[in-house]
């Protein structure tokens, strides 16, 4: 994604779809604390300056569950960050293949323009 942002800065607006900023670790720490305090999601979203759907999505995707130790179940900031990073790494070829990333960066710097339609 960083390459796309750099491309946009160099060459103007170029969108592949919508994008939202994922929660940062400090936001996840606040979220975990406020969930534990049973604060309503709408208030958490207001305090973090986020849409409630972002909060619900992060809780759903990153909730820890353990069948053997159910007392540990819940939302934990570090677990949430690790789950997010694992999903991101699996789906990001440029993270998995640093040689590919370097080749794309070189081409962008040389003036290559990726096609928006994927061909």
Secondary structure as UniProt FT lines:
FT   HELIX           2..11
FT   HELIX           25..36
FT   TURN            37..38
FT   HELIX           41..48
FT   HELIX           52..62
FT   HELIX           70..72
FT   HELIX           77..91
FT   HELIX           93..96
FT   HELIX           98..109
FT   TURN            110..111
FT   TURN            116..117
//
